[in-house]
Amino acid sequence: MTAELIDGKAFSATLKQDIAKQVTVLKEKHNLIPGLAVVIVGEDPASQIYVRNKNISTKEAGMNSFEHRLPEETTEEDLLALVEKLNNDPAVNGILVQLPLPKHINESAVINAISPAKDVDGFHVINSGLLATGGDAIVPCTPLGCLLMLKDKLGNMSGLDAVVIGRSNIVGKPMAQLLLNESCTVTIAHSRTRNLPEVVGRADIVVAAVGRPEIIKGDWIKEGATVIDVGINRVPKDDGKSRIVGDVEFDEAVKKAGAITPVPGGVGPMTIACLLKNTVTATCRQAGIDEPDV
Ligand code: NAD
């Protein structure tokens, strides 16, 4: 069997088009322009690229983008003051503080200072609590993107065996919660899991979010399983340059899986699209209106 490729690039392009249509309806019918504020502290090169891409995508969708670039030496107090200002700014519907923050700043203090209604990354404890208890959470973007692709591929997932490898607060745990909410039988595997091949081998759905190149071997995958590879790992090439690989041994997994996301071009492009989606969701909830059907 050769797996069907789940094309995250194409999926995210369609999702972004739908979001742009929603934004048009919000403007025309409700006189609302969703606004996303992105705060970056310091010069981390990867973060700079992420923030630039978020800014471009936000504007392309017809939303307002407010960028706040702060120097590395910004104090926690000053950052908290900016978050408070954005919490109170009616033009700002979503706030994202780019992680990681410099070491002298307490990340969870900053994240939990964001108004939960504007927390479009979905990292606030109120949003993780709402997700865990089946409420109207804002769901972290990467697991939300994975869920949308899984639903598109599989439809009803009730009763399927799912394994999530990785238990981080931003990917693994919310992903497991989302799959549980879809009535999957969910296993969370992590660095202490015994017999990972056996755990992976019984899963109909595999979501790998570890951050180790090709740690999930292709021959572990159950025949016909759906595989979502969240990992982004840079590995050196013979010519001194580097390439990006996922957490799954793609060339072998493709022979066993029913469907699989490539890296790059799978989960990655969905994350920004879901950030825009969350900004529309937040805007509509703040205004007390339904999200436009497009
Ligand atoms: P993290 O380092 O916070 O968590 C990694 C998890 O992997 C941990 O829970 C750990 O228990 C588990 N783990 C480590 N070694 C293991 C092993 N040998 N066997 C089984 N489990 C093991 O990472 P994260 O922030 O959750 O990110 C995971 C990966 O996803 C990274 O490669 C990251 O770059 C990528 N990522 C991609 C996107 C995207 O948009 N595509 C977004 C976020 C993260």
Residues whose N, C-alpha, C, O or C-beta is under 5 A from the ligand:
A	BS01	NAD	T142 G166 R167 S168 V171 G172 A189 H190 S191 A209 V210 G211 V230 G231 I232 N233 V267 G268 T271
